[in-house]
Amino acid sequence: MAAEDTASTRLGAGRQHLRPLKRRGLVLLRLTAIVFAVLVFCEFLIYYLVIFRCSWPAVKTPVDAGGLGTPEPVLRAMFLADTHLLGAVRGHWLDKLRREWQMERAFQTALWLLQPEVVFILGDVFDEGKWSSSQAWADDVGRFWKIFRHPPHVQLRAVAGNHDIGFHYQMNTYKIKRFEKVFNPERLFSWKGINFVMVNSVALEGDSCDICSGAEAELLELSHRLNCSREQEHRPQECGDRQRLPASAPILLQHFPLYRRNDANCSGEDAAPPDEKYTPFKERYDALSQEASRKLLWWLRPRLVLSGHTHSACEVLHGAGVLEVSVPSFSWRNRNNPSFIMGSVTATEYALAKCYLPCEDMVLTTYCTAAGGLVLLTLVHAGLVASSFHFGWNMLRKFKTTPGTSLEPLSFSHSLFTMRPVVKDSHSQGTEIYRDFP
């Protein structure tokens, strides 16, 4: 019997030792599950929840307006700007990882949910293209195609920005050719009867340099082709044997915005901050010159202009009511609330809508809240929070059972956690009798 009692005692003791280990394992499993859930939400699900609210704007077609015949085909185009992929010089590895992951998840989620037919990037694709070496450029291009990978049926086009080829005094033929080797060098992109003109706005300096003169000559030739297409029914002899383009007013895409004094008239939650709105724009640096802007509007006669460069949103009317939309940056590195433009475009009409991406501060707040909750759960499991709570609760119950007591601040005469209550004797005529409670 004694041997059996000893064995059962040992077995019970072993089980008692296993219980704390099992409890700790369950707590660790719960904490791991919480961490995993927060990571999945902040790095994956939040992009679907936010972008799912976006939808393509409706555009009127002749059939919708009561016309006859088949409706005009609608092109779904996505416009984003200033991705600024960091390079080897200024790009910290953590900054690269965070910002590029954000852009990759945002772009891939938008592709999957919205299914655009063409994507335009309005310059400053790279941050250090203006000075990067051949090897650094190749590395940046490889990362770009990983982030902005897309199926074959989706077209991706880009225009050059000052960070891709440098400002006028930094650019050269080598940098321009290097950029055009990655992205299609054609200035005109036509699809579904819609003409998009992609301009190298950095080259519109107006100082008759070789690159600038070539860019203007190319735009003049394109202007003649577009005008012939629009007037071919009235004056077909003037166009000769040139290849006919769709008879549609073009949409102008460029990096620098057309000339405007500042962003004072821009509004919206993603407009420039108040301390920057009234800062005057410097021609050929913050925006195109007045001369270059007049030439583009006169030569191409666009129906819509989309630009980037400022990292903030703005809508401006030029000339005879031509709308220009400045597209905000797509990266958290430049904005807390990045976004992109969705366009439903036909040969004669267009409709635009803005799609916001998750705000960076919302993601950081989620992480901080989750971290605080994990710390609290850990303290509760360790007994630190629970012991203090039970101590205070027991003391409160003890004082409630003693009539005529009130609490003073903590007294350190006996121990760190000794509470010193005060008992007032009604027969002491205002004097207070202090008694120490155990």
Disulfide bonds with the S-S distance in Angstrom:
Cys54-Cys355 2.02
Cys266-Cys314 1.85
